[in-house]
Amino acid sequence: MKPQLAMVVLLIFSELCINIRVALARDPFMQSYQISCDEQATNLLKQIQVWQFKGLIKNSDASYEQLWLFSDNQWLAITARVIPNILFPWQIQTLVTDKIVWQANLADYCHDVVLWTMQLNK
């Protein structure tokens, strides 16, 4: 009789584990698919490449700096290197006299970043 009881307990436990796994798989906050690293990089490049540098406002003592970008009748101001949400996850890696180098991190499972250079037209 005891081996049968053990079998019933084992079946109940395995059914419980399956139900918990199914419930977790239905979690709306848990991403159920992964986009390839190449596809992520392509999407990020499309996102940043629509923006064009239009100008830089800078005080003579360099205490204030504001970059202006333009895309499809939309202006974007970047002050103190705080990037607006529309460009998330891009951030400025380097800003020099003739270019801005932008960087975006790919998903953790890609272990890589995407870089893009925006030339400054003067």
C-alpha atoms as one frame of an Amber mdcrd trajectory, in Angstrom:
protein
   0.000   0.000   0.000   2.844   2.401   0.741   4.376   2.193  -2.774   0.984
   3.163  -4.229   0.717   6.120  -1.856   4.200   7.245  -2.827   3.228   7.003
  -6.517   0.102   9.119  -5.923   2.118  11.756  -4.037   4.696  11.813  -6.849
   1.959  12.263  -9.488   0.336  15.082  -7.516   3.702  16.798  -7.060   4.592
  16.529 -10.747   1.149  17.894 -11.714   1.693  20.820  -9.353   5.100  21.553
 -10.919   3.600  21.506 -14.422   0.817  23.889 -13.367   3.332  26.312 -11.838
   5.475  26.223 -15.014   2.413  26.939 -17.207   1.382  29.826 -14.945   4.849
  31.347 -15.165   4.883  30.984 -18.944   1.723  33.099 -19.112   3.301  35.943
 -17.139   2.777  39.073 -19.301   5.964  40.656 -17.922   8.138  37.708 -18.883
   9.419  37.976 -22.441   8.599  34.727 -24.197  10.702  35.249 -27.318  14.096
  36.646 -28.136  14.912  38.852 -31.095  18.174  37.966 -32.788  21.136  40.196
 -32.019  21.444  41.187 -35.697  17.772  42.185 -35.828  18.157  44.267 -32.667
  21.172  46.062 -34.141  19.318  46.723 -37.400  16.287  48.148 -35.563  18.450
  50.374 -33.392  20.366  51.725 -36.387  17.090  52.519 -38.171  15.947  54.379
 -35.054  19.011  56.646 -34.821  19.719  57.145 -38.530  16.529  59.137 -39.133
  17.936  61.956 -36.981  20.202  64.639 -38.416  22.408  67.003 -36.493  21.236
  70.587 -36.998  23.196  72.640 -34.515  25.044  73.143 -31.283  24.542  75.957
 -28.798  27.469  76.450 -26.468  28.477  79.185 -24.019  31.928  80.671 -24.439
  32.954  79.192 -21.071  31.509  75.772 -22.100  29.269  75.628 -19.027  26.154
  75.114 -21.165  25.773  72.932 -24.234  22.689  72.019 -26.232  22.542  69.775
 -29.310  19.722  70.054 -31.822  18.566  67.112 -33.943  15.865  67.040 -36.597
  13.717  64.258 -38.102  10.438  64.337 -40.035   9.359  67.825 -38.916  10.322
  67.070 -35.319  13.026  68.925 -33.404  14.882  67.367 -30.505  17.037  69.238
 -27.985  19.662  67.426 -25.952  20.876  69.451 -22.986  23.588  68.350 -20.555
  23.794  65.044 -22.470  20.411  63.956 -21.111  18.930  61.894 -23.936  15.143
  62.161 -24.445  13.105  58.941 -24.223  12.468  58.933 -27.973  16.126  57.941
 -28.475  16.220  55.297 -25.752  18.471  53.213 -25.452  20.946  55.424 -27.334
  23.428  57.533 -25.443  26.280  59.783 -26.478  29.576  57.959 -26.196  31.779
  60.706 -27.669  31.165  64.277 -28.778  34.011  65.904 -30.682  34.234  68.861
 -33.037  33.202  66.984 -36.193  31.073  64.035 -34.998  28.932  62.432 -32.322
  29.469  58.746 -31.625  26.268  57.162 -30.340  26.129  53.881 -28.414  23.248
  51.526 -27.622  23.458  48.328 -25.610  21.867  45.217 -27.056  19.962  42.770
 -24.849  22.041  41.045 -22.190  22.116  37.759 -24.098  23.883  39.466 -27.029
  26.801  40.795 -24.955  27.394  43.581 -27.478  26.813  47.249 -28.231  25.927
  49.130 -31.409  27.877  52.229 -32.382  26.874  54.847 -34.921  28.708  57.997
 -35.957  26.695  61.132 -36.703  28.688  63.661 -38.691  28.298  67.273 -37.627
  27.495  69.447 -40.611  28.774  72.973 -40.209
